[in-house]
């Protein structure tokens, strides 16, 4: 897993050509003005989901992981906490392989992700997004899904 500021994206973009395309979308798109929705970047191999939501109490959030896609999650506006951990010793609850998610039960470490920061979650990384910091607040985020 990677947690960093967007100005450092070039340190990770060269890992794969697909990751580079995902970061190019983030850097070359007016994300403040973009509407919520799904945006195709490179067919089904790379696409972006822009969303806006209010952060929630941790008890109302879900720990999730993916096997077919790497997630680049970039905070456009707002701040949220994310629970992060690896798949080791986590209990699987529900899976939908077609939609590429598995929900888990387990302990996480909390990290604060603010506007201008991104995370990269690989298949062994689990994440629990959308957690409120001090209180619930509005977040605008883009999640770029990069097929492995």
DSSP file (Angstrom, degrees, kcal/mol; ACC not computed):
  #  RESIDUE AA STRUCTURE BP1 BP2  ACC     N-H-->O    O-->H-N    N-H-->O    O-->H-N    TCO  KAPPA ALPHA  PHI   PSI    X-CA   Y-CA   Z-CA
    1    1 A X              0   0    0      0, 0.0     2,-0.4     0, 0.0   120,-0.2   0.000 360.0 360.0 360.0 150.1    0.0    0.0    0.0
    2    2 A X  E     -A  120   0A   0    118,-1.9   118,-2.1     2,-0.0     2,-0.4  -0.984 360.0-177.8-128.0 137.4    1.1    3.5   -0.7
    3    3 A X  E     +A  119   0A   0     -2,-0.4     2,-0.3   116,-0.2   116,-0.2  -0.978  31.6 126.9-133.1 121.1    0.0    6.7    1.1
    4    4 A X  E     -A  118   0A   0    114,-2.3   114,-3.0    -2,-0.4     2,-0.3  -0.939  58.0 -82.6-160.2 175.8    1.4   10.0   -0.3
    5    5 A X  E >   -A  117   0A   0     -2,-0.3     3,-2.2   112,-0.3   112,-0.3  -0.679  41.9-117.3 -89.9 148.4    0.8   13.5   -1.7
    6    6 A X  G >  S+     0   0    0    110,-3.0     3,-2.0     1,-0.3     4,-0.2   0.780 110.0  69.8 -61.1 -27.7   -0.1   13.8   -5.3
    7    7 A X  G 3  S+     0   0    0    109,-0.3    -1,-0.3     1,-0.3     3,-0.3   0.680  99.2  52.0 -64.6 -13.1    3.0   15.8   -6.1
    8    8 A X  G X  S+     0   0    0     -3,-2.2     3,-2.0     1,-0.2     4,-0.3   0.254  73.2 112.6-102.4  12.1    5.0   12.6   -5.5
    9    9 A X  T X>  +     0   0    0     -3,-2.0     3,-2.0     1,-0.3     4,-1.8   0.784  63.7  69.9 -58.1 -28.9    2.9   10.5   -7.9
   10   10 A X  H 3> S+     0   0    0      1,-0.3     4,-0.6    -3,-0.3    -1,-0.3   0.740  86.3  68.1 -64.8 -20.4    5.9   10.0  -10.3
   11   11 A X  H <4 S+     0   0    0     -3,-2.0    -1,-0.3     1,-0.2    -2,-0.2   0.765 115.7  25.5 -65.3 -23.1    7.6    7.8   -7.7
   12   12 A X  H X4 S+     0   0    0     -3,-2.0     3,-1.9    -4,-0.3     4,-0.4   0.606 100.8  81.9-116.0 -19.8    4.9    5.2   -8.3
   13   13 A X  H >< S+     0   0    0     -4,-1.8     3,-0.6     1,-0.3     7,-0.5   0.785  87.5  60.3 -62.7 -27.3    3.6    5.9  -11.8
   14   14 A X  T 3< S+     0   0    0     -4,-0.6    -1,-0.3     1,-0.2     3,-0.1   0.458  78.4  88.1 -83.1   1.3    6.5    3.9  -13.4
   15   15 A X  T <  S-     0   0    0     -3,-1.9     2,-0.3     1,-0.2    -1,-0.2   0.925 109.0  -7.2 -63.1 -42.9    5.5    0.7  -11.6
   16   16 A X    <>  -     0   0    0     -3,-0.6     4,-1.9    -4,-0.4    -1,-0.2  -0.983  65.2-119.4-148.0 156.8    3.2   -0.2  -14.5
   17   17 A X  H  > S+     0   0    0     -2,-0.3     4,-2.0     1,-0.2     5,-0.1   0.863 115.1  54.5 -62.9 -36.2    2.0    1.5  -17.6
   18   18 A X  H  > S+     0   0    0      2,-0.2     4,-2.1     1,-0.2    -1,-0.2   0.904 106.1  50.1 -67.8 -41.2   -1.6    1.2  -16.4
   19   19 A X  H  > S+     0   0    0      1,-0.2     4,-2.6     2,-0.2     5,-0.2   0.914 108.4  54.6 -60.8 -40.5   -0.8    2.9  -13.1
   20   20 A X  H  X S+     0   0    0     -4,-1.9     4,-2.3    -7,-0.5    -2,-0.2   0.913 107.7  49.1 -58.8 -43.1    0.8    5.7  -15.1
   21   21 A X  H  X S+     0   0    0     -4,-2.0     4,-1.9     2,-0.2    -1,-0.2   0.879 109.8  52.2 -64.4 -37.6   -2.4    6.1  -17.1
   22   22 A X  H  X S+     0   0    0     -4,-2.1     4,-1.7     2,-0.2    -2,-0.2   0.925 111.4  45.4 -63.4 -45.1   -4.4    6.2  -13.9
   23   23 A X  H  X S+     0   0    0     -4,-2.6     4,-2.7     1,-0.2    -2,-0.2   0.858 108.3  57.9 -67.4 -34.8   -2.2    8.9  -12.4
   24   24 A X  H  X S+     0   0    0     -4,-2.3     4,-2.6    -5,-0.2    -1,-0.2   0.908 104.4  52.2 -60.5 -41.1   -2.3   10.8  -15.7
   25   25 A X  H  X S+     0   0    0     -4,-1.9     4,-0.7     2,-0.2    -1,-0.2   0.938 111.4  46.5 -58.9 -46.5   -6.1   10.9  -15.4
   26   26 A X  H  < S+     0   0    0     -4,-1.7     3,-0.5     1,-0.2     5,-0.3   0.924 117.7  42.0 -62.4 -44.9   -5.8   12.4  -11.9
   27   27 A X  H  < S+     0   0    0     -4,-2.7    -1,-0.2     1,-0.2    -2,-0.2   0.810 119.6  41.9 -74.1 -30.3   -3.2   15.0  -12.9
   28   28 A X  H  < S+     0   0    0     -4,-2.6     2,-0.4    -5,-0.2    -1,-0.2   0.306  98.0  84.1-105.1   8.5   -4.8   16.0  -16.3
   29   29 A X  S  < S-     0   0    0     -4,-0.7     2,-1.9    -3,-0.5     3,-0.1  -0.902  80.2-123.1-113.7 140.3   -8.5   16.2  -15.3
   30   30 A X    >>  +     0   0    0     -2,-0.4     4,-1.5     1,-0.2     3,-0.6  -0.601  38.3 175.6 -77.8  85.0  -10.3   19.2  -13.7
   31   31 A X  T 34 S+     0   0    0     -2,-1.9    -1,-0.2    -5,-0.3    45,-0.1   0.713  70.1  62.1 -71.2 -21.7  -11.4   17.1  -10.7
   32   32 A X  T 34 S+     0   0    0      1,-0.2    -1,-0.2    -3,-0.1    -2,-0.1   0.887 114.2  34.9 -68.4 -37.3  -12.9   20.0   -8.8
   33   33 A X  T <4 S+     0   0    0     -3,-0.6    -2,-0.2     2,-0.1    -1,-0.2   0.675  92.8 110.1 -89.9 -19.7  -15.4   20.5  -11.7
   34   34 A X     <  -     0   0    0     -4,-1.5     2,-0.1     1,-0.1     3,-0.1  -0.260  67.0-123.3 -64.7 143.1  -16.0   16.9  -12.7
   35   35 A X        -     0   0    0      1,-0.1    15,-0.2    15,-0.0    -1,-0.1  -0.464  32.6 -92.6 -80.6 154.7  -19.4   15.4  -12.0
   36   36 A X  S    S+     0   0    0     -2,-0.1     2,-0.3    13,-0.1    15,-0.2  -0.381  80.5  83.7 -61.7 146.0  -19.8   12.2  -10.0
   37   37 A X  E    S-B   50   0A   0     13,-2.1    13,-3.3    -3,-0.1     2,-0.4  -0.901  79.1 -57.8 148.0-175.4  -19.9    9.1  -12.1
   38   38 A X  E     -B   49   0A   0     -2,-0.3     2,-0.5    11,-0.2    11,-0.2  -0.862  41.4-166.6-106.1 135.3  -17.8    6.5  -13.9
   39   39 A X  E     -B   48   0A   0      9,-3.1     9,-3.1    -2,-0.4     2,-0.4  -0.982  16.5-135.0-127.1 122.9  -15.2    7.5  -16.5
   40   40 A X  E     +B   47   0A   0     -2,-0.5     7,-0.2     7,-0.2     4,-0.1  -0.607  27.8 168.1 -76.7 131.2  -13.6    5.1  -18.9
   41   41 A X  E    S-     0   0A   0      5,-2.2     6,-0.2     2,-0.5    -1,-0.2   0.765  80.9  -1.9-106.7 -48.2   -9.8    5.7  -19.2
   42   42 A X  E >> S-B   46   0A   0      4,-2.6     3,-1.5     1,-0.6     4,-1.1  -0.623 107.7 -85.2-147.3  80.5   -8.7    2.5  -21.1
   43   43 A X  T 34 S-     0   0    0      1,-0.3    -1,-0.6     2,-0.2    -2,-0.5  -0.229  94.0 -31.6  52.0-137.4  -11.7    0.3  -21.7
   44   44 A X  T 34 S+     0   0    0      1,-0.2    -1,-0.3    -3,-0.1     3,-0.2   0.513 131.5  77.1 -86.8  -5.8  -12.4   -2.0  -18.7
   45   45 A X  T <4 S+     0   0    0     -3,-1.5   102,-3.6     1,-0.3     2,-0.4   0.856 108.9  14.3 -74.0 -35.3   -8.7   -2.1  -17.8
   46   46 A X  E  < S+BC  42 146A   0     -4,-1.1    -4,-2.6    -3,-0.3    -5,-2.2  -0.969  74.9 151.5-142.8 123.8   -8.6    1.4  -16.3
   47   47 A X  E     -BC  40 145A   0     98,-1.7    98,-3.3    -2,-0.4     2,-0.4  -0.978  30.0-133.3-148.1 161.4  -11.6    3.5  -15.2
   48   48 A X  E     -BC  39 144A   0     -9,-3.1    -9,-3.1    -2,-0.3     2,-0.5  -0.915   5.1-159.0-120.5 142.9  -12.4    6.1  -12.7
   49   49 A X  E     -BC  38 143A   0     94,-2.4    94,-2.6    -2,-0.4     2,-0.5  -0.975  10.3-161.8-120.0 115.6  -15.3    6.5  -10.3
   50   50 A X  E     +BC  37 142A   0    -13,-3.3   -13,-2.1    -2,-0.5     2,-0.3  -0.845  20.3 170.7 -97.8 130.8  -15.8   10.0   -9.0
   51   51 A X  E     - C   0 141A   0     90,-2.9    90,-2.7    -2,-0.5     2,-0.4  -0.967  25.9-157.6-141.8 154.4  -18.0   10.2   -5.8
   52   52 A X  E     + C   0 140A   0     -2,-0.3     2,-0.3    88,-0.2    88,-0.2  -0.996  29.7 145.7-129.9 137.8  -19.1   12.6   -3.2
   53   53 A X  E     - C   0 139A   0     86,-2.1    86,-3.0    -2,-0.4     2,-0.4  -0.977  47.0-102.5-161.0 166.4  -20.3   11.5    0.3
   54   54 A X  E     - C   0 138A   0     -2,-0.3    84,-0.2    84,-0.2    78,-0.1  -0.852  43.8-114.9 -96.6 134.4  -20.4   12.4    3.9
   55   55 A X        -     0   0    0     82,-2.8     2,-0.2    -2,-0.4    76,-0.2  -0.270  35.7-152.3 -66.2 158.8  -17.9   10.6    6.1
   56   56 A X  B     -f  131   0B   0     74,-3.1    76,-3.4    80,-0.1     2,-0.1  -0.758  24.4 -79.7-129.3 169.3  -19.4    8.2    8.7
   57   57 A X    >   -     0   0    0     -2,-0.2     3,-2.0    74,-0.2     4,-0.2  -0.416  48.0-112.5 -65.6 149.5  -18.7    6.7   12.1
   58   58 A X  G >  S+     0   0    0      1,-0.3     3,-1.9     2,-0.2    -1,-0.1   0.837 115.1  63.6 -55.6 -36.7  -16.2    3.8   11.9
   59   59 A X  G 3  S+     0   0    0      1,-0.3    -1,-0.3     3,-0.0    72,-0.0   0.710 102.0  51.7 -62.5 -19.6  -19.0    1.3   13.0
   60   60 A X  G <  S+     0   0    0     -3,-2.0    -1,-0.3     2,-0.1     2,-0.2   0.318  97.1  86.8 -99.0   6.5  -20.9    2.2    9.8
   61   61 A X    <   -     0   0    0     -3,-1.9     2,-0.4    -4,-0.2    69,-0.1  -0.678  68.1-132.9-107.9 161.8  -17.9    1.6    7.4
   62   62 A X        -     0   0    0     67,-0.3     2,-0.5    -2,-0.2    67,-0.4  -0.918   8.1-132.8-121.3 140.2  -16.7   -1.6    5.8
   63   63 A X  E     +G  104   0B   0     41,-0.7    41,-2.8    -2,-0.4     2,-0.3  -0.789  41.0 174.5 -86.8 124.9  -13.3   -3.2    5.4
   64   64 A X  E     -GH 103 127B   0     63,-2.8    63,-2.5    -2,-0.5     2,-0.3  -0.886  20.2-173.4-135.5 161.4  -12.8   -4.3    1.8
   65   65 A X  E     -G  102   0B   0     37,-1.8    37,-1.8    -2,-0.3     2,-0.3  -0.960  11.1-145.9-148.0 164.7  -10.3   -5.7   -0.6
   66   66 A X        -     0   0    0     59,-0.4    59,-0.1    -2,-0.3    35,-0.1  -0.936  11.5-173.2-133.4 153.3  -10.0   -6.4   -4.3
   67   67 A X  S    S+     0   0    0     -2,-0.3    56,-0.1    30,-0.1    -1,-0.1   0.654  85.6  41.7-117.5 -26.8   -8.3   -9.1   -6.4
   68   68 A X  S    S+     0   0    0      1,-0.1    80,-2.7    29,-0.1     2,-0.3   0.710 114.0  43.5 -95.0 -22.7   -8.7   -8.0  -10.0
   69   69 A X  E     -D  147   0A   0     78,-0.3     2,-0.4    31,-0.2    78,-0.2  -0.930  65.4-137.7-129.3 147.4   -7.9   -4.3   -9.7
   70   70 A X  E     -D  146   0A   0     76,-3.0    76,-2.8    -2,-0.3     2,-0.5  -0.832  29.6-136.4 -91.0 138.9   -5.5   -2.0   -7.9
   71   71 A X  E     -DE 145 121A   0     50,-2.1    50,-2.6    -2,-0.4     2,-0.6  -0.871  17.4-170.4 -99.9 128.5   -7.2    1.1   -6.3
   72   72 A X  E     -DE 144 120A   0     72,-2.3    72,-3.0    -2,-0.5     2,-0.6  -0.984  15.0-169.6-106.2 115.5   -5.8    4.6   -6.6
   73   73 A X  E     -DE 143 119A   0     46,-2.4    46,-2.1    -2,-0.6     2,-0.5  -0.934   4.3-175.8-111.2 118.3   -7.9    6.7   -4.2
   74   74 A X  E     -DE 142 118A   0     68,-2.9    68,-2.3    -2,-0.6     2,-0.7  -0.955  20.6-138.8-118.7 125.4   -7.4   10.4   -4.5
   75   75 A X  E     +D  141   0A   0     42,-2.3    41,-2.6    -2,-0.5    42,-0.3  -0.737  21.1 177.6 -84.8 115.9   -9.1   12.9   -2.2
   76   76 A X  E    S+     0   0A   0     64,-2.4     2,-0.3    -2,-0.7    65,-0.2   0.909  71.2   1.6 -81.5 -48.7  -10.2   15.9   -4.3
   77   77 A X  E    S+D  140   0A   0     63,-1.8    63,-2.4    38,-0.1    -1,-0.3  -0.997 109.8  15.9-141.9 142.8  -11.9   17.8   -1.4
   78   78 A X  S    S-     0   0    0     -2,-0.3    37,-1.3    61,-0.2     2,-0.3  -0.457  72.4 -89.7  99.0-168.1  -12.3   17.1    2.3
   79   79 A X  E     +I  114   0B   0     59,-0.3     2,-0.3    35,-0.2    54,-0.3  -0.994  35.8 171.9-148.8 142.5  -10.7   14.8    4.7
   80   80 A X  E     -I  113   0B   0     33,-2.3    33,-3.0    -2,-0.3     2,-0.4  -0.980  28.7-122.5-146.2 159.6  -11.3   11.2    5.9
   81   81 A X  E     -IJ 112 131B   0     50,-3.2    50,-1.7    -2,-0.3     2,-0.4  -0.798  25.6-159.7 -96.3 147.8   -9.8    8.6    8.0
   82   82 A X  E     -I  111   0B   0     29,-2.5    29,-2.3    -2,-0.4     2,-0.4  -0.997  12.7-138.7-127.9 133.3   -9.1    5.2    6.4
   83   83 A X  E     -IJ 110 128B   0     45,-2.2    45,-2.7    -2,-0.4     2,-0.4  -0.766  29.6-172.8 -83.4 134.3   -8.6    1.9    8.2
   84   84 A X  E     +IJ 109 127B   0     25,-2.5    25,-2.4    -2,-0.4     2,-0.3  -0.975  18.4 132.5-133.1 145.9   -5.7    0.0    6.6
   85   85 A X  E     - J   0 126B   0     41,-1.8    41,-3.1    -2,-0.4     2,-0.2  -0.938  46.6 -96.9-166.6-178.8   -4.3   -3.5    7.0
   86   86 A X  E     - J   0 125B   0     -2,-0.3    39,-0.2    39,-0.2    38,-0.1  -0.659  37.3-105.5-107.6 170.5   -3.2   -6.5    5.0
   87   87 A X  S >  S+     0   0    0     37,-1.8     3,-1.8    -2,-0.2    38,-0.1   0.699  81.8 115.3 -69.5 -19.1   -5.2   -9.7    4.3
   88   88 A X  T 3  S-     0   0    0      1,-0.3    -2,-0.2    36,-0.2     3,-0.1  -0.286  90.0  -2.8 -59.8 131.6   -3.3  -11.8    6.8
   89   89 A X  T 3  S+     0   0    0      1,-0.2     2,-0.4    17,-0.1    -1,-0.3   0.705  97.6 134.5  63.1  24.0   -5.5  -13.0    9.7
   90   90 A X    <   -     0   0    0     -3,-1.8     2,-0.6    16,-0.1    -1,-0.2  -0.850  55.6-125.6-103.1 141.5   -8.6  -11.2    8.5
   91   91 A X  E     -K  105   0B   0     14,-2.2    14,-2.6    -2,-0.4     2,-0.3  -0.755  19.8-135.1 -89.9 121.1  -12.0  -13.0    8.4
   92   92 A X  E     +K  104   0B   0     -2,-0.6    12,-0.3    12,-0.2     3,-0.1  -0.571  27.7 172.5 -74.3 133.3  -13.7  -12.9    5.0
   93   93 A X  E     -     0   0B   0     10,-3.3     2,-0.3     1,-0.4    11,-0.2   0.825  60.3   0.0-106.3 -54.6  -17.4  -12.0    5.3
   94   94 A X  E     -K  103   0B   0      9,-1.0     9,-3.1     2,-0.0    -1,-0.4  -0.994  59.6-168.4-142.9 142.9  -18.9  -11.5    1.8
   95   95 A X  E     -K  102   0B   0     -2,-0.3     2,-0.3     7,-0.2     7,-0.2  -0.982  15.4-177.8-133.6 147.3  -17.5  -11.7   -1.7
   96   96 A X  E  >> -K  101   0B   0      5,-2.7     5,-1.7    -2,-0.4     4,-0.5  -0.808   7.6-175.9-137.7  96.8  -18.6  -10.8   -5.2
   97   97 A X  T  45S+     0   0    0     -2,-0.3     3,-0.4     1,-0.2   -30,-0.1   0.825  82.6  57.1 -66.4 -31.8  -15.9  -11.8   -7.6
   98   98 A X  T  45S+     0   0    0      1,-0.2    -1,-0.2     2,-0.1    -2,-0.0   0.893 114.4  38.2 -64.9 -38.8  -17.7  -10.3  -10.6
   99   99 A X  T  45S-     0   0    0     -3,-0.3    -1,-0.2     2,-0.2    -2,-0.2   0.409 113.3-125.0 -91.7   1.5  -17.8   -6.9   -8.9
  100  100 A X  T  <5 +     0   0    0     -4,-0.5     2,-0.3    -3,-0.4    -3,-0.2   0.918  64.9 117.2  57.2  54.4  -14.3   -7.5   -7.5
  101  101 A X  E   < - K   0  96B   0     -5,-1.7    -5,-2.7   -35,-0.1     2,-0.4  -0.997  38.2-174.0-146.1 150.0  -14.8   -7.0   -3.8
  102  102 A X  E     -GK  65  95B   0    -37,-1.8   -37,-1.8    -2,-0.3     2,-0.3  -0.992  19.0-143.9-134.3 133.1  -14.6   -8.9   -0.6
  103  103 A X  E     -GK  64  94B   0     -9,-3.1   -10,-3.3    -2,-0.4    -9,-1.0  -0.769  22.5-168.2 -95.9 144.4  -15.7   -7.5    2.7
  104  104 A X  E     -GK  63  92B   0    -41,-2.8   -41,-0.7    -2,-0.3     2,-0.5  -0.830  22.1-137.4-129.4 163.4  -13.7   -8.5    5.8
  105  105 A X  E     + K   0  91B   0    -14,-2.6   -14,-2.2    -2,-0.3     2,-0.3  -0.995  54.3 100.8-119.0 127.5  -13.9   -8.3    9.6
  106  106 A X        -     0   0    0     -2,-0.5     2,-0.2   -16,-0.2   -16,-0.1  -0.969  67.3 -70.2 173.6 173.2  -10.7   -7.4   11.3
  107  107 A X        -     0   0    0     -2,-0.3     2,-0.3   -24,-0.0    -2,-0.0  -0.581  44.1-173.8 -87.0 148.2   -8.6   -4.7   13.0
  108  108 A X        -     0   0    0     -2,-0.2     2,-0.4   -23,-0.1   -23,-0.2  -0.879  25.4-121.6-133.2 164.9   -7.1   -1.8   11.1
  109  109 A X  E     -I   84   0B   0    -25,-2.4   -25,-2.5    -2,-0.3     2,-0.4  -0.915  34.5-126.6-103.0 138.7   -4.7    1.1   11.7
  110  110 A X  E     -I   83   0B   0     -2,-0.4     2,-0.3   -27,-0.2   -27,-0.2  -0.703  26.5-176.9 -91.1 135.9   -6.2    4.5   11.0
  111  111 A X  E     -I   82   0B   0    -29,-2.3   -29,-2.5    -2,-0.4     2,-0.5  -0.967  24.4-126.6-126.6 147.6   -4.6    7.0    8.6
  112  112 A X  E     -I   81   0B   0     -2,-0.3     2,-0.5   -31,-0.2   -31,-0.2  -0.829  23.2-169.7 -96.4 124.2   -5.7   10.5    7.8
  113  113 A X  E     -I   80   0B   0    -33,-3.0   -33,-2.3    -2,-0.5     2,-0.2  -0.968   9.7-176.8-118.1 121.2   -6.1   11.3    4.1
  114  114 A X  E >   -I   79   0B   0     -2,-0.5     3,-2.1   -35,-0.2   -39,-0.4  -0.625  41.5 -64.2-112.4 169.0   -6.6   14.9    3.1
  115  115 A X  T 3  S+     0   0    0    -37,-1.3   -39,-0.2     1,-0.3    -1,-0.2  -0.262 124.2  30.2 -51.4 133.9   -7.3   16.8   -0.1
  116  116 A X  T 3  S+     0   0    0    -41,-2.6  -110,-3.0     1,-0.4  -109,-0.3   0.399 100.5 105.7  92.6  -2.3   -4.3   16.4   -2.4
  117  117 A X  E <   -A    5   0A   0     -3,-2.1   -42,-2.3   -42,-0.3    -1,-0.4  -0.784  47.7-167.8-109.5 155.7   -3.3   13.0   -1.0
  118  118 A X  E     -AE   4  74A   0   -114,-3.0  -114,-2.3    -2,-0.3     2,-0.3  -0.936   9.6-152.8-136.6 161.1   -3.7    9.5   -2.5
  119  119 A X  E     -AE   3  73A   0    -46,-2.1   -46,-2.4    -2,-0.3     2,-0.4  -0.944   5.4-153.8-125.8 152.4   -3.5    5.9   -1.6
  120  120 A X  E     -AE   2  72A   0   -118,-2.1  -118,-1.9    -2,-0.3     2,-0.5  -0.992  11.9-165.9-125.4 123.0   -2.7    2.9   -3.7
  121  121 A X  E     - E   0  71A   0    -50,-2.6   -50,-2.1    -2,-0.4     2,-0.1  -0.945   2.5-164.3-114.1 120.8   -4.1   -0.4   -2.6
  122  122 A X    >   -     0   0    0     -2,-0.5     3,-2.3   -52,-0.2   -56,-0.3  -0.410  43.8 -85.9 -92.7 172.6   -2.8   -3.7   -4.1
  123  123 A X  T 3  S+     0   0    0      1,-0.3   -57,-0.1   -56,-0.1   -55,-0.1   0.745 128.4  50.7 -57.0 -25.9   -4.6   -7.1   -3.8
  124  124 A X  T 3  S+     0   0    0    -59,-0.1   -37,-1.8   -38,-0.1     2,-0.4   0.542  95.7  90.4 -87.2  -5.4   -3.0   -7.9   -0.4
  125  125 A X  E <   - J   0  86B   0     -3,-2.3   -59,-0.4   -39,-0.2     2,-0.4  -0.754  59.3-161.3 -95.8 134.3   -4.1   -4.5    1.1
  126  126 A X  E     - J   0  85B   0    -41,-3.1   -41,-1.8    -2,-0.4     2,-0.3  -0.871  10.4-171.7-109.8 148.4   -7.4   -4.0    2.8
  127  127 A X  E     -HJ  64  84B   0    -63,-2.5   -63,-2.8    -2,-0.4     2,-0.5  -0.994  22.7-160.2-143.2 147.7   -9.0   -0.6    3.3
  128  128 A X  E     - J   0  83B   0    -45,-2.7   -45,-2.2    -2,-0.3     3,-0.4  -0.855  29.4-177.2-125.1  91.5  -11.9    0.9    5.2
  129  129 A X  E     +     0   0B   0     -2,-0.5   -67,-0.3   -67,-0.4   -47,-0.1  -0.197  50.7  49.4 -82.5 176.8  -12.6    4.3    3.6
  130  130 A X  E     +     0   0B   0      1,-0.2   -74,-3.1   -69,-0.1     2,-0.3   0.577  65.9 150.6  77.7  14.2  -15.2    7.0    4.5
  131  131 A X  E     -fJ  56  81B   0    -50,-1.7   -50,-3.2    -3,-0.4    -1,-0.2  -0.628  46.1-119.8 -83.0 133.6  -14.5    7.2    8.2
  132  132 A X        -     0   0    0    -76,-3.4     4,-0.2    -2,-0.3   -74,-0.1  -0.373  16.0-149.5 -69.2 147.8  -15.1   10.6    9.8
  133  133 A X  S    S-     0   0    0      2,-0.7    -1,-0.1   -54,-0.3     3,-0.1   0.718  79.5 -23.4 -80.5-109.7  -12.2   12.5   11.4
  134  134 A X  S    S-     0   0    0      1,-0.2     2,-0.3     2,-0.0    -2,-0.1   0.891 136.7 -10.2 -71.1 -39.1  -13.5   14.7   14.3
  135  135 A X  S    S-     0   0    0    -78,-0.0    -2,-0.7   -79,-0.0    -1,-0.2  -0.940  94.1 -66.9-151.2 168.6  -17.0   14.9   12.8
  136  136 A X        +     0   0    0     -2,-0.3     2,-0.3    -4,-0.2   -80,-0.1  -0.347  58.3 170.5 -62.2 138.7  -18.8   14.0    9.7
  137  137 A X        -     0   0    0    -58,-0.1   -82,-2.8    -2,-0.0     2,-0.3  -0.962  36.7 -93.5-147.5 163.8  -17.7   16.0    6.7
  138  138 A X  E     -C   54   0A   0     -2,-0.3     2,-0.4   -84,-0.2   -59,-0.3  -0.615  39.3-171.6 -82.7 134.9  -18.2   16.1    2.9
  139  139 A X  E     -C   53   0A   0    -86,-3.0   -86,-2.1    -2,-0.3     2,-0.5  -0.983  14.7-162.9-127.5 138.5  -15.6   14.4    0.7
  140  140 A X  E     +CD  52  77A   0    -63,-2.4   -64,-2.4    -2,-0.4   -63,-1.8  -0.993  26.8 167.7-116.4 127.7  -15.1   14.4   -3.0
  141  141 A X  E     -CD  51  75A   0    -90,-2.7   -90,-2.9    -2,-0.5     2,-0.4  -0.958  29.8-147.5-139.8 151.6  -12.9   11.5   -4.2
  142  142 A X  E     -CD  50  74A   0    -68,-2.3   -68,-2.9    -2,-0.3     2,-0.6  -0.993  10.6-162.7-118.7 132.3  -11.9    9.7   -7.3
  143  143 A X  E     -CD  49  73A   0    -94,-2.6   -94,-2.4    -2,-0.4     2,-0.6  -0.961   6.6-159.4-111.7 115.3  -11.1    6.0   -7.3
  144  144 A X  E     -CD  48  72A   0    -72,-3.0   -72,-2.3    -2,-0.6     2,-0.6  -0.857   7.4-151.0 -96.2 121.4   -9.1    4.9  -10.3
  145  145 A X  E     -CD  47  71A   0    -98,-3.3   -98,-1.7    -2,-0.6     2,-0.6  -0.835  11.6-169.2 -96.0 121.0   -9.5    1.1  -10.8
  146  146 A X  E     -CD  46  70A   0    -76,-2.8   -76,-3.0    -2,-0.6  -100,-0.2  -0.937  19.2-131.3-116.2 112.6   -6.4   -0.3  -12.5
  147  147 A X  E       D   0  69A   0   -102,-3.6   -78,-0.3    -2,-0.6  -129,-0.1  -0.351 360.0 360.0 -65.4 140.0   -6.7   -3.9  -13.7
  148  148 A X              0   0    0    -80,-2.7    -1,-0.2   -81,-0.1   -79,-0.1   0.458 360.0 360.0 -78.6 360.0   -3.9   -6.2  -12.7
